[in-house]
């Protein structure tokens, strides 16, 4: 059964990997093989494991570029299903298809592919959560495929949201305490404080009317590009909103609940704006654009002025602008064909039938290219070399010690010398890579590497036969002195071994 499923999945991946409906075909293939297996053997654990091993072995045969494309498509499919489930007509059917697809997703667990899949998944997950997504559904999906996230970034993102909600409550209590203290001080001064106390109450009420909430996102788990950083919110938003942000900054920076640190504001997030009888659901950046028309004196706004004032790239700004100037949107653009060089005008009112209008920008999907795949390949080959050379010296090690010995020694490079096969990587190659990396300019980009990356590479080296687990103590790995090229692989490749030490999972870089 395992060999048969391996061959079928392998042929399918080779022939269908680039098709537009690849993921739907992948889901259909899994359901067909699962149904055939249950008809023949029933729901026996041994045959279910054989089916899993067949899928996992076939996925291991993918090249690095194809593996990145596959993991990217998997993450996009889940994103599309979750987005589509919000629409009432097909919500139930969509969730059923999503559930069917999540079952074979578990086959990524323990594979190198899981690290790449997690990279894409947390990118799209962040967009959904910041656009007021369904946290309950996100939690259910992550709980089901949690073993596919070696670094546990999605789990940490959900935990981060709940921590931010608690922090928001603490901040609300802090503001009430500040107001109470201020009123007490004014009462002690005497009769001249009546006007001041009224002003204090009005200050609190004016801020609460905006119903502002701040999400404090940890850069360890959220994939936030520096292109989205917002410097000095006071230059872009009304005084009431900026006053709230300033008070939150003071609370967060000096509160005893957290160590003093700097907050980096971003353009991410969402807002609700009132425009006549319509309620517009927009992103923070779209809110900035629409607030330009709050003054009666403003008739038109040049897009170039928005680009200069915000400091954002044209691609980021135009992506947020597109829903606003589309048919029925609150703005019009002249000329409509070249918005980057045009002017924006406020239309009388949105022409949508509903009083609540969703104008959030559509999801943008990453696109893996040859350069990204080459970068990943050089990175992994370098880690392979480092693992093999450490094991040659140590002969045997606890797998946790190997992970933490590789990580600090990992000085990765973009040099072509790292393309050498890891089975024959001499120490001179490592020295050359390190010297070339040290000579790079200070601002040059470098590889990022987590303990999850190192663990997946150790699993790969074990599967290749360069290193093996001790039969009596599986947490001990031993160096295999024989040349791996002389080892005869099994007809289908061996089932991947899974090892995720708790310490490594808790401390991604």
N, C-alpha and C positions, 0 to 999 in steps of 0.2 A: 504493500500500500504506500509506504513512504517513497520508494523508488518511483512508482507510477505517478504519484502526485508531484514529485520533484521534476520529472521529465515534462509533464504537462504544463506546470507553472513556468518552467524554464523556457519552453517553446513559446508560451504565451507572452512572456516578458520580452523575448527577442523580437516577436512579430508585432506587438501591439503597444510597445512602450511610448511611441511618439504619436499615437492616435489621439484626437481630441477627446473622445469618450473612453480613454484608457481606464480611468478609475471605476467607471460604471461596469466596464467589461471585467475588471479585476474582481469587483464585488459579485458579479454574476458567476464568474468561474468558481469562486469560493463556495457560493451557495450550491452550485451544481455538484461539486466534488463532495461537499458535506452531505448533501441529500443522498448521493449514490452510496457513500460510505455507510450512512445510517440504514439504508435499505438492505445492504448486504450484511452488516455486522451489528447493527443496533448502536446504541450510544455507549460504547465501551471506551474507557479511558485510554487504553493502549492504542486504539485506532485514531482517536482524536489527537493524541500526541504524535502519531505517525504523520497525520495530515499537517500538523504544525511544523514538524521537522522538514517535511517536503517543501513547504512554502519558504521557511527560513533558509534552507539550503539553496533554493533557487534565487532568493534575493541576494545571498552572499556572492553569487556569480556575476552580479552587475558590476560594470566598470564604475569608477568614481563619478564620472560625469553623468552616467545614466542613473546611478544611485541618488545623486543630488536632484535630478529631474523627478524621479519617482517620489522621493520624500517631499519635494515641493508640491507635486500634484496631490498627494495625500492630504497635506495640510490645507491646500486650497479647497479641496472637496469638502472637508469637514467644515471649513469656514462658510462655504456656499450653502450647505445643508442647514447650519445653525441660523444663518441670515434668512434663508427661505422659510424656516419654521415660524418666523414671526408673522408671516402672512396667514390670516385665518383660513382661506379656502383649502390650501394644501398642507396645513401644518401637521396634521396627524400622519399623513402618508410620508411626508418628508422625514419626520422623526423615526418612522419605521425603517426607512432606507438608511438613515444615519446609524441606527442600532445594528442593522445587518452589516454595515461596513466596519463598525468598531470591532467586531469579533475578529476578522483577520488582521486588524491593525496590531493586535497583541503579538503577532508573529515577529514584529520588529524588536520586541524586548530582548535585550542581550546582544543585539547586532550593532555594528558600527553605524548602520543606517539610522539608528535611533537618535544619535547625536545631531545629525543633520535635520531629521524630522522635527526634533525639539526646537532647533533654531528657527525654522519657518513657523512652527505652531505658535510659539510665544509672540512672534511678530504680529500675526493675525489676531491672536487672542487679546493682545494689548489694544489693538484698534477696536475690537468689539466691546471690551470692558469700558473703555473710555468714551464710547458712544452710547452709554447707558444700556449695555447688553443684559441678557437674562442670566444673572449670576447663578441661579439655581440650576439651569440647564448646563452652564459651563462647568459647574462643580460636578454634576453627574457624569459628564463626558470625561473629565479629567480623572475622576475616581475610577472609571472603567478602564481607561488606557494609561493609568498612572505609571505602570512599569515601562512604558515607552519613553519616559523622560528621565534619562540618567542623572541629570543635574537638578531635577525637580523644580525647574524654573516656573512652570505653570502653577504648581501647587503653592509656591512661594508668592506668586502674583495674587492669587486669591486670598492668601493669608494677609498680604500687604493691604488689600482693600478693607478687610475687616479691622485691621489695626488702624487704618486711616479713619474709619468710622468712629472708633473709640477715641481717637485723638481729637476728632471734631467735637465730640461730646465734652471732652475735657476742656477744649478751648471755649465752648459755650459757657461752661461753669466758671472758667477763668474770667470771662468778660463780665459775668454777673457779679463775681467777687470784686472785680475792679470798680464796677459801678457802685456797689454797696459801700466800698471803702471811700470812694470819691464823695458820695452823698453824706457819709458820716463826717468827713472832714469839713464839708460845707456847712453842715448843721452846727459844728463847733465854732465856726467863724461868727455866725450871728445872722441878723436880719437881712444882710445884703446878699445872702446866698440863694434866695428864692429863684431869681432869674437864672443863675448859673445851674441850679439843679434841674430846672426845666430844660435848659439847653442840653444837659447831659442825657436826660431821658430821650429828648428828640434825637440826639446822636445815636443812641442805641436803636431807636425805632427805625431811623432812616437806613441803618445798616442791615437790620433784620428784614426790611422790605425786599431787599435784593435776593434773599435766600441763597447766599453764597456758601458753597462747600469747597473745601480744599482737599485734594488727594495728595498725600505725600508718598511718592513712588520711590522704591529702592532701586538705584542703578544696578544693583547686583543681579536683579531678575527681570527688570523691564528693559526692553530694547528701545531706548530713546535716542534718536539721532541728534547730534549737536546742531543740525539744521533747524530743529524745532525749539531751540532755546530762546527764551524771551528775556531780554535785558530791559530793566527799568519799566515795569508795567505802568508807572505813572505817566509815561509819555503816550500811552495808547488807549487808556481806559478812563472812565469817569472818576471823579475825586472820591465819591462814596465807596466805590468798589476798591480803589487803591488804598483807602483808609483801612478797610477790612483786611486787605492783604498785608499791610504794614503791621497791624496789630497781631495778626497770626504769626508773622515772622518774628516779632518780639517774643511772643509766647513760646514758639517752637525753639528759638535760639537759647532763651534763658530759663526755660522751664526745667525743673528738677527731674522731669520724666525722661529727658533725653540729653545726650551730651551736646554741648554747644557746637553747632555746625552751620554751614551756609546752605540756604535753600536756593535752588536753581529753578526759576519759573520757566514754564514751557508754553507753547501755543496749543498744546494738546488739551482735550477736554470738550465739554459741550455746554450749551446754554439754551434757555427759552426766552424769546423776545416777543413782546406784544406789538403788533402792527395793526391798528384799528381793531377789528373783531377777530383777527387771525392770531394764532399762537404759532410761532415759527420755532422749530427745533433745529438748531444750528450748532456748528463747532465754535470753539473759542475764536479761531481766526475769522470765521464768517461773521461772528458778532462784532469783531473789530471793524470789518468792512462796512457792515450795516450801520454801526454807530456814527460813521462819518456823515450820515444824512440826518442826524438828530437835530441839527441846527437848521432853522428856517432859511438862513442865508445861503446854505449850501445847495446849489442847483445841480452841480456835476462834480465828479471826482475823477482825476486822471489815474489810470492804473499804474503808470510810472511813479506817481507820487506815493501810492500805496507801497510799491516795491521799495522805494527809497526810505520811507518812514519805518516800515517793518523790518527792513534788512533781510527779508527772506528771498529765496531764489524764485525766479519766475515760475518754475514748474510747480513749486509748493503753493504759491499764491493762486495761480490759475486753476489748479485742481480744486481748491476751496471755492473759487469764484464761479466755476462752471454751473453748479446747481442754482446759484442765485440769479444768473442771467439766462437760464434756460426758459423755455416757453412756460408762462404762468408764474415765473419767479418774481421776487420783489424788485429786481433791478433789470435794467436794459443796458446794452453796451453798443456803442457806436464808434467804429464799424464793428458789426457782429463777428466778422470773419477773422479779425485780428485783435482779440481782446487785450493782448499785451501792450499794444500801442493805442488803445482806445480810451474812451471816457465812459464813466458809469452814470446812469440817471436813475432816479427812483421812479418806479411805476406807481400808479394810483393805489393798487393793492394786489396781492397775489390772486391769481385767477383759478386756484384750485377749488374744487367743490367743498372740501372739508374745511372746517374752521381751525383744525390742527394740521399743520403742514410740516412734513419731514424734509429738510433740505441738507441733511448731513452728506458730506462728500462720499461717493462710492468707494468701496474698498479697492486699493491698488495692490496688485500682486507682484511679488518679486520675480525676477527672471534670471535664472542661472545661466551664466555664459562660460565660455571656454576658460577665460582668465580666472574666474572664481574656482572652477574645478581644478585648474593647474595649481593654484595657490593651496587648495586643500590637499592635493596630492603631495606636494613638496613638504607641507607641514607634517603629514602622517608618515612619509618616508623618513623624515628626520627623527621623529619619535621612535619609529621602528629601529633605526640604527642605534639610538641611545639605549633602548631597552636591551637589545642584543648584546651591546658592548658591556653594559652593567652586569648582565647575567654571566657573560664570559668571565668577568673578574670575580663575582660573588659565588658562582656555581649554584647556589640555592638561596632563596629569600622568602620571607613572608610577603604576600602580594600587596598588603598595605604599605610595607616598608619600601617595596619597589615603586609604588605609585608616588610616594612622597620623596623618594630619592631622585626620580626622574623629573618631577615638577620644578624644583629649584634649579636643576642643572639645565633646564630647557631654554636655550637661547636660540630661537628659531630664525631662519634666514630665507630670503627669496632667491638665494643663489642657485644656479642650475646644478651645482655639484650635489645638491640634496636629492636629485632625481635618481641617484644610484640605488640599485636594489638593496633592500635592507638586509638581505641574507648575506651580503658580501661587503658590508660597509665597514671599512677600516677606521681606526681612530683618527688617521690623518684627515679623513673627510670631515669628521666632527670638528677638529681643530680649525680646518679651513673655513667651515661654515661660521664658527664662532668669531673668527678674526674678521671675516667679511661683514658680519652683522655689527661688530663693534665699530667698524669704520664707517658705517652708514651715518648720514646726517641725523642730528638730534630729532628733527621733526618728521623723519621718515616713518612710514607705517610699519608696524610689526605684527606678527601673528599673535593672536590671542589663544590661550590654551587653558583648559580646565582639567580638574582631576578626572572628569567624565571622559575627556578626550584621551587621556593617558590610559584609563581603564579599557576603553574600547580597543586601543592599539595593543594592549597586553593580550586581550582576547584574540585579536587577529594573529598575533605572533604564536599564541598557543595553538590555534587552528592550523597554522602553517607547519607546526612541528618543530620550531626552533626552541620552544620552551614547553614544558609539560607540568601538569600538576602532580604532586606526590599522591600516590594512591591511598596511603593511610591518612595523610593530612592534606586535604584539597586546598587549604589556604596557603600551602607552601608550594612555590613554583621552582622548578629545577631546569638548568640549562641542558640542552640535548647537544652533545658534541658532534653528532653526525651531521653531514651536509643535508639540509632539508630537501634538496633537489633529488636525492637518492631515495627518499621515502616514497612509498607507493600509497597514494591517497585511496580512500575507500570509493566504491562506485559512485554513490552520492557523497558530497562532502559531509563531514561529521556534524552532528547537531551542535549549535553554539552553546558554550557554557556561560552561565550568568553569574557574575560576582559584583555586588554593589555594596561595598562596606559603608556602614552608616556614617563614619567620619568623613569619607570622601563626598558622600551625597549632601552633607550639610555645608560644605565649604567650597562651592564653586568659585572660580576666580572671576 
